[in-house]
Amino acid sequence: MEFLINPYQSAGDLVLGMTDKEIQAVLGAPKDIKIQGWDNTQIHTFDQCYVYFDGNNICEAIELFKPAEVLFDSKNLLSEPYNAIREEFAIRDKQLEHDEVGLTSIKYGIELYAPYSDDEPTHPAESVIVFSKGFYDKK
């Protein structure tokens, strides 16, 4: 399935702000539901993504992984070399945060999880998180 990222809005047909029932209308029933953190965030597990809900059952983030195709600016973020993607984000986002496990662009509402990027910089990221405004403010 292809997910075109629209920063702070959507990943394909999954729109930030949807309810769990609206997400299920797109993806079907989740394989699993987990509760995490002090704020009881719900995480619904699907074949190619995790969907994070706030305490009001509103989608606040979507984490996508293969077999999903995650497109941003005509690039599949799960197929391109991580180091090339990081360089492009660094040019576009002067506030880009990156460390040994990936990068976070608050400007675009996108995080790439690449836990082996130091040892294998040409490998693609393992997942891409598309998040709503304020998602990282509460973390």
Secondary structure, DSSP 8 states (H G I E B T S, - for coil): -EEEEETTTEETTEETT-BHHHHHHHH-S-SEEEEETTTTEEEEE-SSEEEEE-TTSBEEEEEE-TT-EEEETTEETTTS-HHHHHHHHHHH-TT-EEETTEEEETTTTEEEE-TTTTT-TTS--SEEEEE-TTTGGG-
